Amino acid sequence: MPNAVRVVQDDWVTPSRDAWVGALTRLVLSSEEPVVIAAHSLGCIATAHLPPEAAGRVAGALLVAPADPERRAVLSSFAPVPHAALPYRSVVVASNNDPFCPVRLAGAYARAWGSEFVRIQNAGHINTDSGHGEWPLGLALLQSLIPVETLATL
């Protein structure tokens, strides 16, 4: 996608909620246009932790294979996971055999966040390690979240 920007996190080995949410918040607030977020794993949880001033600038979010920060000590700063409705349209995608988050928990996140829920079969953590490369379904879901007026300018 031509206007896509990747959030660069300082520490992928021992992630900190404050650092991750801070980096995402700064990027969202620096955009002149509403933002559509595509997040994976712990990025989904960081997105759910966005403060109101940043969340208000989000037009939509594709939240793929959310992590369960309560199962791994290294992720504990991301717990507890917010269970309030997100103030924008969102889609949670989860696999029935994700080793990092049971699909039932991902479904509970989706219900709490007011997200649409897409359950896919045998897709693991929905990443390259589970055999994914280009992902037409993910791209279609992401494009469905982009405001129509924005699509006209792409």
N, C-alpha and C positions, 0 to 999 in steps of 0.2 A: 504494500500500500504506500503510495507516494508521500503521504503526510505523516507516516508512522514515526514515532520517536520511542526509543527503548529507555526505560528507567534503569540507570546504572546504580547498582547497589554496591556499597563498599565491602561488605563481608557476606559471602555466600556460605561459609563454613559454620560460623556462629552468628546467625542473623539476630539483629536487635529490632524489636518493634519500633522503638523511637526512631532509629536510623532509617528503616525501610519506609515507614509511614511518612516520615519527614521528607525523604527524597521524592516520594510519589506526590505528596502535597505540594512541594515546591514546583514540580513539573506541571501539575494541573493548574495551579494558580498563575503560572507564567504564560499559559496559553490565552490567546485573544479570543478563541472560539470555544464553545462547549467541547468537552473531551469525551471520547469513547475509549474505555479501557478494555484491553484484552489481558487477562491475568491468568497465571498458572500456579497451582499448588499454593505455596505460602503467599504468593502475590495476591491470591483471592482473599486471604485473611487480612493482609495489609490493606487491601481496598475496602474491606468492611470496616476497618478502623479509621478511615479518613475522617478528619474533623469536619464539622458542618460547613465551614467556609469553602473547603475544597469539594466536598460531596455535592454542594449546590452548583458547582461548575461542570459536573459530570452529566452527560446526556444518556449514557448507557454503559453497561459492563458485561463482558463475556467472561465468566468465571469458570475456568476449566480445571478439573481434578483438584478441588480444594484440599488443603492439608488439614490434618488433625493435630494442632499444636499441643494438645493435652496428652498425647501418646509418646512424645519424644522430649526429653528434658532440654535439649538444645533449642527447642522452639518455644519454651515455656513463657517467654516474655510476650508472646502473641496471644496467650490465654488470659482471661476467658475470651472466647470468640463472641463478638457482638451478636445479639439475637434480635435486633430491632430492624424494622423494615427499611430497606435502602430507599432514598428519595429519588430514584431514577429507575428506569427499566433495566432489568438484568436477567441473564440466562446462566444457570449453573449446569455444567455438563460433567457427568461422573460415570465411571465404569463400575460394573458389578464386581470386578476383581482387582480394584486398585489396592495395592499393598500399603498405601500411606493414609487412606481414609475409607472406611466402610461406606458403601453406597447409601446405606440407611442414614448415616450421619450427614452425608452430602445432601440427601433429600431433606433432612431436618434443617440444614442451613438454608436451603432454597425456600422452604416454607417460612422460616423466620424472617428472611430477607425480602420476602414477597417476590421471589424470582421465579421465572419459568424454570422447569426442571427437565433436562434431557438425559435419560439414562441410556448408555450404550453398553453393549455386551462385549466382554472379554477384550477390553482395550487397555488394561493395566492402568498405568499412571498417565496415559494419554500424552506420551512424550517420545522422543527418539529411542530411548531405551526399550520402550514397549513396541517398537517397530513403526512408529509414525513418522512420516515425512510430510509432504504436502497434505493438507487436510481440507478437502472441499466443503465438508459439512461445517467445520469450524469457521471457514471464511464466509460461508453463507449466513451463519448465525451472527457473526460479527457485523457483516454488512446490513443485516436486518435491524441493528441497533443504531446505525448512523442516521441522523436526522435527514429527511428528504432534502431540505434546503442545502445541506452540506454536500450531498451527493451531486448536486447540480454543478458544484464548483470543482469537483475532483477531475 
